[in-house]
Amino acid sequence: MEKQPLLIEDHIRKNKRETVVICMFMVILLFSFIFVIGLLFGAPPILTMMIGLPIALFYIFITYSFSVQSVISAAGARLANPQIREEKLLIYKVEEMALAAGLPTPKVYVQESHHINAFATGHKPDDAIICATSGALQKLNTEQLEGVIGHEMSHIRNRDILVMTVTVGVVGAIALIAEIALRMLFFGGAGRGNKRDSSGGIIIIIAIIFIVLAPIFSRLTYLAISRKREYLADADGAYLTRNPEGLAQALEQIREDFPDDPKGSKTVAPLYISNPFKRALRDSVWSTHPPLDERIRRLRTM
């Protein structure tokens, strides 16, 4: 039987490999999508790339540039107050986990909510933010809070915010380009030179189907990446704290404390350690987070 640290590292390596594969699929999907748009309108692939890629990159840049402030604003979070005992403990735990991860200490925020939750955001480790709800500070013990902070610190260390922000940008870019293409089809038609050719007609039909389905596939890919990054943050957080049981107990507390009437913005929901707007009872392709029971089970096998 393998030693515990090796087993945790195995979890980390496995989730990183799976994330790379899914990200590669997302890139291939974006390039294929732009190529099909050009095929549909009879444009040379190079010209299509010259037009489509700048649109996609601009959309990703806008998403990336405004992500941090929009998240903090949507959450209604404020800077942690070191004069309040629970918030001082939170600041101390963030500093401790940053030291363990070899990262600059993130800014610490608190969101007023009696439910247990936390999230991390930031473009890079130097401007990262960790936010916990007031309910988490009041209801979790020290080991459980440390597990939660270790999980969020792992998101920062693994550049998950960057990965997810860029992925959201790609999803949005594909949806935007698909909308433009469908409107152009509706108003102007496509492949005029190929309309009398039966094989050209089949290609156009296939291209239209691809344009309609590509935004759905890109969304599903984004959700798959999100779930894999949660598993990775659980394993990496357990590695930082050397105490998988602390995070497992915290997730149990979150499961029991699941809000019937969640407050806040759904914009922040995918960033939370557990999505307060959707209880994942089983592994679903439409979920941003894996089921809590499965996450707890995996932590207890480490």
Residue pairs with C-beta under 8 A, 6 or more apart in sequence:
2 10
4 302
5 239
7 301
7 302
8 235
8 238
8 239
8 244
8 302
9 239
11 231
11 232
11 234
11 235
11 298
11 302
12 232
12 235
12 236
12 239
15 228
15 229
15 231
15 232
15 235
16 158
16 232
18 228
19 163
19 225
19 228
19 229
19 232
22 221
22 224
22 225
22 228
23 163
23 167
23 225
25 221
26 167
26 170
26 218
26 221
26 222
26 225
27 170
29 174
29 214
29 217
29 218
29 221
30 56
30 170
30 173
30 174
30 218
31 49
32 210
32 214
33 52
33 174
33 177
33 178
33 210
33 211
33 214
33 218
34 48
34 49
34 52
34 53
34 56
34 177
35 45
35 48
35 49
36 207
36 210
36 211
36 214
37 43
37 48
37 52
37 177
37 181
37 207
37 211
38 44
38 45
38 47
38 48
38 49
38 52
39 45
39 203
39 207
40 181
40 185
40 190
40 191
40 204
40 207
40 208
40 211
41 48
41 181
41 184
41 190
41 191
42 190
42 191
42 192
42 193
42 194
52 177
55 173
55 176
55 177
56 169
56 170
56 173
56 174
56 177
59 169
59 172
59 173
59 176
60 166
60 169
60 170
60 173
61 169
62 169
63 165
63 166
63 168
63 169
63 172
64 123
64 162
64 165
64 166
64 169
67 121
67 123
67 161
67 165
68 121
68 122
68 123
68 127
68 129
70 267
71 119
71 121
71 267
71 268
71 271
72 109
72 121
72 129
72 131
74 264
74 265
74 267
74 268
75 109
75 111
75 119
75 131
75 264
75 265
75 268
76 111
76 112
76 264
77 109
77 110
77 111
77 131
78 109
78 110
78 111
78 112
79 107
79 108
79 109
79 110
80 87
80 88
80 90
80 91
80 108
80 109
80 110
81 87
81 110
82 88
82 91
86 134
86 137
86 138
87 108
87 110
87 137
89 137
89 142
89 145
90 108
90 110
90 132
90 137
90 145
90 149
91 108
93 142
93 145
93 146
93 149
94 105
94 106
94 108
94 130
94 149
94 153
95 105
96 146
97 146
97 149
97 150
97 153
97 240
97 241
98 104
98 105
98 106
98 153
100 150
100 153
100 240
100 241
101 153
101 154
101 156
101 157
101 240
103 125
103 128
103 153
103 156
103 157
104 125
104 126
104 128
106 120
106 122
106 125
106 128
106 129
106 130
106 153
106 156
107 127
107 128
107 129
107 130
108 129
108 130
108 131
109 129
109 130
109 131
109 132
110 131
110 132
110 133
110 134
110 137
111 117
111 131
111 132
111 133
111 134
111 264
112 133
112 134
113 133
113 134
113 135
113 263
113 264
114 133
114 134
114 135
114 138
115 133
115 135
115 257
115 258
115 259
115 262
115 263
115 276
116 133
116 135
116 136
116 139
116 140
116 250
116 253
116 254
116 257
117 132
117 133
117 135
117 136
117 254
117 272
117 273
117 274
117 276
118 130
118 131
118 132
118 133
118 136
118 148
118 149
118 151
118 152
118 272
118 273
119 130
119 131
119 152
119 268
119 271
119 272
119 273
120 128
120 129
120 130
120 131
120 152
120 153
120 155
120 156
120 160
120 161
120 271
121 128
121 129
121 131
121 161
121 271
122 128
122 129
122 156
122 161
123 161
123 162
123 165
124 159
124 162
125 156
125 157
128 156
128 161
130 149
130 152
130 153
130 156
132 145
132 148
132 149
135 257
136 145
136 148
137 145
139 253
139 257
140 148
140 250
140 253
143 243
143 245
143 246
143 249
144 246
144 247
144 249
144 250
144 253
145 250
146 241
146 243
146 246
147 237
147 238
147 241
147 243
147 244
147 245
147 246
147 247
147 248
147 249
147 250
148 247
148 250
148 273
150 236
150 237
150 238
150 240
150 241
150 246
150 247
151 233
151 234
151 237
151 247
151 273
152 233
152 237
152 273
153 237
153 240
154 160
154 232
154 233
154 236
154 237
154 239
154 240
155 161
155 229
155 233
157 236
158 229
158 232
158 233
158 236
160 229
160 232
160 233
163 225
163 229
164 222
164 225
164 226
164 229
164 270
164 271
167 221
167 222
167 225
168 222
170 218
170 222
171 215
171 218
171 219
171 221
171 222
174 214
174 215
174 218
175 215
175 218
178 211
178 212
178 214
178 215
181 211
182 211
182 212
184 190
185 208
189 195
190 204
190 207
191 200
191 203
191 204
193 200
194 200
194 201
194 203
194 204
195 201
220 285
220 286
223 285
223 286
223 287
223 288
224 285
226 270
226 288
226 289
227 283
227 287
227 288
227 289
227 290
230 273
230 289
230 290
230 295
231 290
231 295
231 298
234 247
234 295
234 298
234 299
235 298
235 302
237 247
238 244
238 247
238 299
238 302
241 247
244 299
244 300
244 302
245 299
245 300
247 299
248 296
248 299
248 300
251 273
251 274
251 292
251 295
251 296
251 299
252 292
252 296
254 273
254 274
254 292
255 274
255 292
255 293
255 296
258 274
258 276
258 279
259 276
262 276
262 277
264 276
266 277
269 275
269 276
269 277
269 278
269 288
270 288
270 289
272 289
274 289
274 292
275 287
275 288
275 289
278 287
278 288
280 287
280 289
280 290
280 291
280 292
281 291
282 291
283 290
283 291
283 294
